[in-house]
Amino acid sequence: MPVRIDHAERRSLLAQAVWRIALRDGLREASVRGVAREAELSMGSVRYFFSTQDELRRFAMRELIDKIGRRITAGAELRLADAHEGRVVEAALALLLELLPLDEERGTEARIYQAFVAEAANDSVIAEIRQDADDGIRQQCRHTLDSLVEFGCMAASREVESETERLHALLDGFAAHLLARPERTSPARVEGLLRIHLHDLCVPVRCPGDDPSS
């Protein structure tokens, strides 16, 4: 009786092989031959699912982004419950922290993602996937701020679009520091600074020339 192959499982296995190679040796080493060796499969087995090296790499990048998305979604109900019980800032903070490389799993994901991003200049499809992922993070920032507004935790003088850009830039900066200089940027420090930022959003913006007594 022929062995039945779970195609989704096999494709996921191949994506994971690409991740390991990208993390260890760089994405350019993730050839069809190299991935077949890493996954302990024949080249024919790999080519059955992916006809080219580029197709395989692009799938692996999308699979990584989907994995991160599933982890974030998994905690959505708990965060919503926290918000409805008055822990609005803590719920927002929990969502944003999922986007940062604060532990081994998320740090590994971030380094693999960086390996893909390094190839964006040479692969227009990877560049598009990266842009979509970046837009997704921005949308999470906007969703977070919309929730703060909904629950009355952001001052009316704060402009949501501008604050979205500021929060997105803050997350990018934290991620870069955590990966480049982890000995100087602890997860606890990042969490504390991000919590301060979210609480500060409750404070009205004052522009130069505003009457401080008003």
Secondary structure, DSSP 8 states (H G I E B T S, - for coil): ------HHHHHHHHHHHHHHHHHHH-GGG--HHHHHHHHT--HHHHHHH-SSHHHHHHHHHHHHHHHHHHHHHHTHHHHHHHHHTT-HHHHHHHHHHTTS--SHHHHHHHHHHHHHHTTGGG-HHHHHHHHHHHHHHHHHHHHHHHHHHHTT-S-TTS-HHHHHHHHHHHHHHHHHHHHH-TTTS-HHHHHHHHHHHHHHTTS----TT--TT-
